[in-house]
Amino acid sequence: MTAASRLVLASASPRRRDLLAQIGITPSAVAPADIDESPLKDETPRRLALRLAREKAACAALGHPDAIVLAADTVVAVGRRVLPKAADDAEVAACLRLLSGRAHRVMTGVAVAVPGGRVSSRLVETRLIFKRLTETEISGYVAHGEGIGKAGGYGVQGRAGAFVQALSGSYPAVVGLPLVETVNLLRGAGYAGL
C-alpha cells in the first residue's frame, strides 16, 4: 500500500468512523493518540481545539510514518470557558445546567499529517442554542449515560438533539468531524481514497 492509499484515524471515536463511512472512507487503521489535553494558560477554546487536533495527528504519525494521519478534537465552550469531556454523571448534569437556555460554541479542529511530518489543519466553529432544560430532562438524559466522555457532556446525534433550538454552522463538526474541511485536507494531502 502506498502512503496515498493508507489512512490512519488518530481517534477512538465511533462517531468519527461513522462520519467517514458516510462519505465512503474507511481508515486502514485506528491509532488513538494519547496526549495531554489540558488547556494552556490563557489558551482560547479555538486555539485549544486546533492545537489538540494538530498534536494528535503529529503524535499518531510517529507510529505510522508511511501513512496519511487524520485527527480531530472537539471543544465545547461558553464564552472563554471550556466545558469538560464529562467523566461522570455529575459532570454531565453540571454541563447541561450550564448550557440550559443559552448559546454555546462547539469548535472542532481537524488535522492531517503526511509522511515527512507536514501537518495541515482547519478549525470549524458552530453555534448552538439549547432550550431551557427541566431537572427532569437533565436527570433523564444523565440516566441514559450517553453524555459520559463527550465534550460538554452531550452528544447532539443522540437524545440531546431534542435540546437544540438552533444550530448555525456544521452539524457534522458538532458530532466530531467537519466533513467538508476533512475532504479538502485529505485531497490536499494526496489521499487516494476519495
PyMOL commands that set and color helices and strands:
alter all, ss='L'
color gray80, all
select helices_A, chain A and resi 3-5+14-22+45-63+89-99+135-144+159-163+171-175+179-188
alter helices_A, ss='H'
color red, helices_A
select strands_A, chain A and resi 7-9+29-30+68-78+81-82+103-113+119-130+164-168
alter strands_A, ss='S'
color yellow, strands_A
deselect
rebuild
show_as cartoon
